């Protein structure tokens, strides 16, 4: 909870000091925000993608496609999972990616409440030398060991949309 706490440190009977810590808990959201496309992609029985927004369905070299994800905690998590967001051709060619902890590294999954919705803004920069074509917007989560969470069908990622690069 938000508040001021005292951190006291002692070692072998020696008092090393006390410090005041001001903690600001994140605001918790329990619904997918307005304007999001609804989704229901479960990963690892602990998290679900409940909604998303994509800034454009087409882009050119040098552009950036903004993708905002709405994740929902399905269970308490003891692992701090990372999100991967890829813009990839159907043959696997990776055009752009954005990996990291949710909400610009400010909301590790270990702090999510069950049922909480965490909004996670991401960006996919299109390289200047990008080949024209239609690319999948693919995402998932993985642990510190690199092992990805699996969807109920055994997939290690889900496709939420397509972007045409012109």
C-alpha positions in Angstrom: 0.0 0.0 0.0 1.0 3.6 -0.5 2.6 5.1 2.6 5.8 5.8 4.5 7.6 2.9 5.9 10.7 2.5 8.1 13.6 0.3 6.9 15.9 -0.7 9.8 19.1 -2.6 9.3 21.0 -4.5 11.9 23.8 -7.0 11.7 25.0 -9.3 14.5 23.4 -7.1 17.2 24.8 -3.9 15.6 22.3 -1.3 14.7 23.3 0.1 11.3 20.5 2.7 11.0 16.9 3.3 10.0 15.6 5.1 6.9 12.1 6.4 5.9 10.9 5.0 2.6 8.0 6.6 0.8 6.2 4.0 -1.2 3.7 4.8 -3.9 1.7 1.7 -4.9 0.5 1.6 -8.5 -3.1 2.4 -9.3 -4.9 -0.9 -9.9 -7.3 -1.3 -12.8 -9.8 -4.1 -12.9 -11.3 -3.7 -16.4 -9.9 -3.4 -19.9 -10.0 0.3 -20.8 -12.4 1.7 -23.3 -11.3 1.6 -26.9 -9.4 -1.7 -26.7 -10.1 -4.6 -29.0 -11.2 -7.4 -26.7 -9.1 -10.6 -26.6 -8.9 -13.8 -24.6 -5.5 -15.3 -25.0 -4.4 -17.3 -21.9 -0.7 -18.0 -21.3 0.7 -20.5 -18.8 -2.6 -20.5 -16.8 -1.3 -17.4 -15.0 -1.9 -14.5 -17.3 -4.2 -13.6 -20.2 -4.1 -10.9 -22.9 -7.6 -9.4 -22.4 -7.4 -6.5 -24.9 -5.1 -4.5 -27.2 -4.9 -1.4 -29.3 -2.8 -1.0 -32.5 -2.0 2.5 -33.8 -2.1 1.5 -37.5 -2.7 -1.5 -39.7 -0.2 -0.2 -42.3 3.1 1.6 -42.0 6.2 2.5 -44.0 9.9 2.2 -43.4 10.9 4.5 -40.6 7.5 4.5 -39.0 6.6 3.2 -35.6 3.6 1.1 -34.8 2.4 1.6 -31.3 0.7 -1.4 -29.6 -0.9 -1.2 -26.2 -1.6 -4.5 -24.4 -4.1 -5.1 -21.5 -2.9 -8.1 -19.5 -4.9 -9.7 -16.8 -3.4 -11.7 -13.9 -5.1 -15.0 -13.5 -3.1 -16.3 -10.6 -0.5 -15.0 -8.2 2.9 -15.1 -9.9 6.3 -15.7 -8.2 8.1 -15.3 -11.5 8.8 -11.9 -13.1 7.8 -12.6 -16.7 8.8 -10.5 -19.7 6.7 -9.7 -22.7 7.9 -10.1 -26.3 6.1 -8.4 -29.1 7.3 -9.2 -32.6 6.4 -8.0 -36.1 7.3 -11.0 -38.2 6.7 -12.4 -41.6 4.9 -15.7 -41.9 8.2 -17.3 -42.9 9.6 -16.3 -39.5 11.6 -13.3 -40.7 11.6 -10.9 -37.7 11.1 -7.3 -38.8 10.8 -5.5 -35.4 10.5 -6.4 -31.8 10.0 -5.0 -28.3 10.9 -7.2 -25.2 10.8 -6.3 -21.5 8.9 -6.3 -18.3 5.3 -4.9 -18.6 4.5 -1.2 -18.5 8.0 0.0 -19.4 9.6 -2.1 -16.7 7.4 -0.6 -13.9 5.0 -3.4 -13.3 6.7 -6.8 -12.8 4.2 -9.7 -12.9 5.2 -10.6 -9.3 3.3 -7.6 -8.1 0.0 -8.2 -10.0 -3.2 -9.0 -8.1 -5.4 -11.8 -9.4 -8.0 -10.1 -11.7 -6.0 -6.9 -12.1 -5.6 -5.5 -15.6 -2.1 -4.1 -16.4 -1.9 -1.7 -19.4 1.4 -2.2 -21.2 2.4 0.3 -24.0 4.9 -1.0 -26.6 6.4 0.2 -29.8 7.5 -1.6 -33.0 9.9 0.6 -35.0 9.9 -0.3 -38.7 13.5 -0.4 -40.1 14.3 2.0 -42.9 15.2 -1.0 -45.1 12.0 -3.0 -44.4 10.7 -5.2 -47.2 7.1 -4.5 -48.2 4.6 -7.2 -47.1 2.1 -8.3 -44.6 3.5 -9.0 -41.1 2.1 -10.7 -38.0 1.9 -8.9 -34.7 2.9 -11.8 -32.4 3.3 -11.8 -28.7 3.9 -13.9 -25.6 5.7 -14.0 -22.2 8.8 -15.7 -21.0 10.6 -16.2 -17.7 14.2 -15.2 -16.8 15.3 -18.6 -18.1 13.9 -17.8 -21.5 11.2 -20.5 -21.3 8.0 -19.1 -22.8 4.5 -19.5 -21.3 2.3 -21.7 -23.4 -1.3 -21.2 -24.5 -3.8 -24.0 -23.9 -3.2 -25.4 -27.4 0.6 -25.6 -26.7 1.6 -22.5 -28.8 4.3 -20.3 -27.3 2.9 -17.1 -28.8 -0.3 -15.7 -30.3 -1.0 -13.5 -33.3 -3.3 -10.6 -32.5 -3.2 -8.6 -35.8 -1.5 -8.0 -39.1 0.4 -4.9 -40.3 1.1 -4.1 -44.0 4.5 -2.6 -44.6 4.4 -0.5 -47.8 
